[in-house]
Amino acid sequence: MINYIKSENYRLFRKKGLHITSLICLLLIIFSAATLYYFGQHEPNFPYATSLFFYSNVIGSSILILIIAFLFNLALTGKDMSLIKQSISFGISRNTIFWSKLILTLSYFLVICVVGLLLMIGLGENLFVKEEQSVSNFLIASFNMLPIVLSGFFMIHAMKMMKAGEVYIIIMLLFFFVFSGDLLRLILRPISGLDELYQYAPSTQFNENLMSFMDQSTQFEFRYWITGIVISVICLLIGARKFAKQYID
């Protein structure tokens, strides 16, 4: 497995698209900070040149983060999937292929997330009006987002390894991470005992996390981790089993 990971890592590191995506992500953070700072300096009544509002751009951009996760995962599950048959013919197990691609793309994604997080805190604390505990609330809110974002990453990986189309994957992401809460609340409202289940939907938790952050009442939520772990385990188990039995053309 180690040799296969080294081989995949070599190919991944040479992907220009991966580096361009990483650079664009960091430039978007800088551009957002520069824009808010400019208007804060030139518009006396501009209310958004604060670290709280700057940090909220990340906490409220869950679907954008998932799209970035999709692009990172695509680095080894896009055109490279055509090489899987060759890898299998050399004796590399499907289990090794599935988990190696996941480990590598997830590692690069998390590195960019950490770099982006540090960049935001550096810009936010030096350019904008500071609110009390804004950094600590930002870190807690980001930690609350982590399991749900990871579950989205695992869902993307499992579906790509099962040869799901990219449009279908985007639809599934929108369903689970944007519309699921509202749909569950509408469907389960008449059913006593299940009418509160929508609170465990990823989209509901993303919204709750943003609202508590904006109210400066952020605290660790174990419910988000329950949701993230359940979705992650289900996606990875189904993905690994389906890929193990999948016909490779």
Disulfide bonds with the S-S distance in Angstrom:
none
